[in-house]
Amino acid sequence: QVQLVESGGGLVQPGGSLRLSCAASGSILSFNYMGWYRQAPGKQREPVANIIGGARTNYADSVKGRFTISRENAKNTVYLQMNSLKPEDTATYYCNMGAAWGQGTQVTVSS
């Protein structure tokens, strides 16, 4: 089973940007679906964005127009570009491919 490692999280001020990366231990060519999820303290994990077939993307209403998901097959990596961050975006972000989940990366939006 492929292993996933997220990176790119951190502390950012409201209005700032971060780019999350999810690197897979093997080829991602076989994965038609890739997704980013997040979980805030005391809340359930929720979907944030996904990319299907390398081209079709879907976003949660709360992040539409601010977040962009993309994949780079040559680097076995999926990205989540997050702009105009808000305090309510604070959460641990996880990537998912098939049955594999990463360990998560913390994003904190605070002044």
C-alpha positions as CSV (number, residue, x, y, z in Angstrom):
1,Q,0.0,0.0,0.0
2,V,1.3,3.5,-0.8
3,Q,2.3,5.7,2.1
4,L,1.5,9.4,2.1
5,V,3.3,12.2,3.8
6,E,1.9,15.7,4.1
7,S,3.9,18.8,4.6
8,G,3.6,22.6,4.3
9,G,1.4,23.3,7.3
10,G,2.2,26.1,9.8
11,L,1.1,29.2,11.4
12,V,-0.1,32.0,9.1
13,Q,-2.0,35.3,9.6
14,P,-5.5,35.7,8.3
15,G,-5.4,36.5,4.6
16,G,-2.2,34.6,4.1
17,S,-1.3,31.6,2.0
18,L,0.1,28.1,2.4
19,R,0.7,25.3,0.0
20,L,0.3,21.8,1.3
21,S,2.0,18.9,-0.3
22,C,1.2,15.2,-0.1
23,A,4.0,13.0,-1.3
24,A,3.3,9.3,-2.1
25,S,5.8,6.6,-1.7
26,G,5.0,5.2,-5.1
27,S,3.4,6.0,-8.4
28,I,0.1,7.9,-8.2
29,L,-0.8,7.1,-11.8
30,S,-3.2,4.4,-10.7
31,F,-5.2,6.7,-8.4
32,N,-8.1,8.3,-10.2
33,Y,-9.3,10.0,-7.0
34,M,-7.2,12.1,-4.6
35,G,-8.6,14.2,-1.8
36,W,-7.8,16.6,0.9
37,Y,-9.7,16.6,4.2
38,R,-9.4,18.5,7.4
39,Q,-10.4,18.0,11.0
40,A,-10.7,20.8,13.6
41,P,-10.6,20.1,17.3
42,G,-13.8,18.6,18.5
43,K,-15.2,18.3,15.0
44,Q,-15.5,15.5,12.5
45,R,-13.2,15.1,9.5
46,E,-14.6,16.9,6.5
47,P,-13.8,16.9,2.8
48,V,-12.0,20.0,1.5
49,A,-11.2,19.3,-2.1
50,N,-10.7,16.4,-4.5
51,I,-9.3,15.8,-8.0
52,I,-10.7,13.1,-10.2
53,G,-8.9,11.8,-13.3
54,G,-6.4,14.6,-13.0
55,A,-8.7,17.2,-14.3
56,R,-12.0,17.4,-12.6
57,T,-11.9,19.2,-9.2
58,N,-14.5,19.6,-6.5
59,Y,-14.4,21.9,-3.5
60,A,-16.3,22.4,-0.2
61,D,-18.4,25.5,-0.4
62,S,-16.3,27.1,2.4
63,V,-13.1,27.0,0.4
64,K,-14.3,27.6,-3.2
65,G,-12.4,30.4,-4.9
66,R,-9.7,30.3,-2.2
67,F,-8.2,26.8,-2.4
68,T,-6.8,24.9,-5.5
69,I,-6.0,21.2,-5.6
70,S,-3.6,19.9,-8.2
71,R,-1.5,16.8,-8.9
72,E,2.0,16.3,-10.3
73,N,2.3,12.7,-11.4
74,A,6.0,13.0,-12.1
75,K,6.6,13.8,-8.5
76,N,3.9,11.5,-7.1
77,T,2.5,14.5,-5.3
78,V,-0.8,16.2,-4.8
79,Y,-1.0,19.8,-3.7
80,L,-3.4,22.1,-2.0
81,Q,-2.8,25.8,-2.6
82,M,-4.7,27.8,0.1
83,N,-5.1,31.5,-0.3
84,S,-7.0,34.1,1.7
85,L,-6.9,31.9,4.8
86,K,-9.3,32.5,7.6
87,P,-9.2,31.5,11.2
88,E,-11.9,28.9,10.5
89,D,-9.5,27.1,8.2
90,T,-7.5,26.1,11.3
91,A,-7.4,22.3,11.3
92,T,-5.2,19.3,10.7
93,Y,-5.2,18.6,7.0
94,Y,-5.0,15.1,5.6
95,C,-4.6,13.7,2.1
96,N,-6.2,10.5,0.9
97,M,-5.6,8.2,-2.1
98,G,-7.4,4.9,-2.1
99,A,-7.2,3.3,1.3
100,A,-4.1,5.4,2.3
101,W,-4.2,8.4,4.5
102,G,-1.3,10.6,5.6
103,Q,-0.5,11.5,9.1
104,G,-1.8,15.1,8.7
105,T,-0.2,18.5,8.8
106,Q,-1.4,21.3,11.1
107,V,-2.6,24.6,9.7
108,T,-3.2,27.4,12.2
109,V,-4.6,30.7,11.0
110,S,-4.3,33.4,13.7
111,S,-3.1,36.9,14.2
